[in-house]
């Protein structure tokens, strides 16, 4: 990415790469409810230092403890809720300020420039400013050829000692340059008209600027260097700054390949050294200068191009923890993004800056992440943490737990005493302790620790994590009822819904139907109870529980509480389904009557087909209540319901195999079984797959023995 010119805001944008890190670039992010994670899941971050976190989250946790950047997560938006997120785990974007905040409107900049031109009798033409013609994130040195930089130049021209005609000529020339990124030849058609000493210096600057934009860096460097003794303080300062900028652009002029990817081995090392010298000279001469923030930002680019990660890490640490907003060339949010792109995602070696080193090493502890971090590598880091041994001990503990899988070793490096003030680092230490205890299956001691942390968790997201951790502990230790006890500390709705729909047994569900304070939780429990009894063949129990459902049933949409995402949902009205002839021509009674039929005869062909119709017509194939959860995630232990879930395909197979099945029932079963594989040959009905030869045989059977039925007549293909 090339570098811009003059405008501090534009320079800020170009000094960094503001595109989202690869760690979090997936457009479809869904929550994975667990606390211990050794591999990256960019949308599933937690408020403790973890290899599973996005590196930007770990960096923000460190910065929050240093009082450099408060951790202030954005409220859950509609998309977050529709995807099933709660407060934790959280996508990284919830920690960043919305795009476009704290920026000056373009029309305000335009107004400032127009106010400078008015006394000169100059009216701008309606032309697009060259620097504003780029897409967000697109790099070019021309981006700073904008209203701000033109205003800065014209403001100084107005102050300078020169005739009015020269002032007007220079202003018009700057406006012409404002419309283009390329300028051939002299920037002024008649440069000899500028006779005054000040006017000639401003003309020299303007020509150097045009050369800079056009990529004539040698000419630009000569022009800016010639202004080292300019009478205008602004010209003198800006020219010194621009010598460094010009050298930097020269250094990177040939590093981009056909696809715009930088190849650092192509960097012009001599020009890069000149750029570093130029920026350092500027900062020494003008430590509080107009371009000091930009010069420091561009030095970071110099270090990146030089592949000097030690200097780069030091620069980021200073900018993030010591610099004021005025000393930064980008916002704190943008600086975190830049550090992630330019350093954390590309380095694997020692950095020698403790805060950055911790974040980098946690990334290297991820499973299947080359280059991996060896214990020898970790031991060599000890000197980096000479002034912060607790941070080094944390790395040793994390390594023992996540890489070596030795929880006892991890516990030796973590403090047993729980501090009264839980900043994010202390919270991380105690979280790792509890996770190590759980890794040993010491559920009770871990549970005690989680409960001890609960009243101390005051910082954003800490309590949310503890509630999730406790729920996981209760589930995996066989104490699920504690989550729903009257005095339970777990109030997180999504956590409770997940356990109700995936693990809870009939008794616990009935308890929550009777006593849950949240109406949605009550209805969710009732839905799950009825659904699982019905689909697992517990028909008598289903019919008894169905009696508790009022008529008409509530129409409230149970979407994410049942595991649906976005607009898909169900309501308790489902269980008052009265049958549906639909386009198939196969008539069914209500689902209650179907359950009664199957309770009396589990092999009833009509009953089996009709429970299949119930599933088909209500879009229940593959519904979230039937989807297995990843091992280790909340709700992944065995369901407390008996029996296996009914699948339409298996029901149709039973009817097809039933020699006594009535003709219409068998014909419809054949028709539906074949259609389970429409239109692409994939089974959409659940159950055990069958080979194409079986489907072909079904088709032949339907077209011969049942050719006179409407389903034998209508079906043209098998899949």
Buried (B, 14 or more C-beta within 10 A) or exposed (E): BBBBBBBBBBBBBBBBBBEBBEBBEEEEBEBBBBBBBBEBBBBBBBBBBBBBBBBBBBBBBBBBBBEBBEBEBEEBEEEBBBBBBBBBBBBBBBBBEEEEEEEEEEEEBBEBBBEBBEEBEBEBEEEEBBBBBBEEEEBBBBBBBBBBBBBBBBEBBBEBEBEEEBBBBBBBBBBBBBBBBEBEEEBBEEBEBBEBEBBBBBBBBBBBBBBBBBBBBEBBBBBBBBBEEBEBEBBBBBBBBBBBBBBBBBBBBEBBEEEEEBEEEBBBEEBBBBBBBBBBBBBEEBEEBBBBBBBBBBBBBBBBBBEBBBBBBBBBBBBBBEBEEEBBBBBBBBBBBBBBBBBBBEBBEBBBBBBBBBBBBBBBBBEEBEEEBEEEBBEEBEEBBEEBEEBBBBBBBBBBBBBEEBBEBBBEBBEEEBEEEBBBBBBBBBBBBBBBBBBEEBBEEBBEBBEEBBEBBEBBBBBBBBBBBBBBBBBBBEBBBBBBEEEBBBEBBBBBBBBBBBBBBBEBBBBBBEEBEBEBBBBBBBBBBBBBBBBBBBBEBBBEBBEEBEEEBBEBBBBBBBBBBEEBBBBBBBBBBEBBEEEBEBEBBBBBBBBBBBBEEEEBBBBBBBBBBBBBBBEBBEBBBBEEBEEBBBBBBEBBBEEEBBBBBBBBBBBBEBEEBEEBBBBBBBBBBBBBBEEEEEBBBBBEEBEEEBBEBBBEBBBEBBEEBBBBEEBEEBB
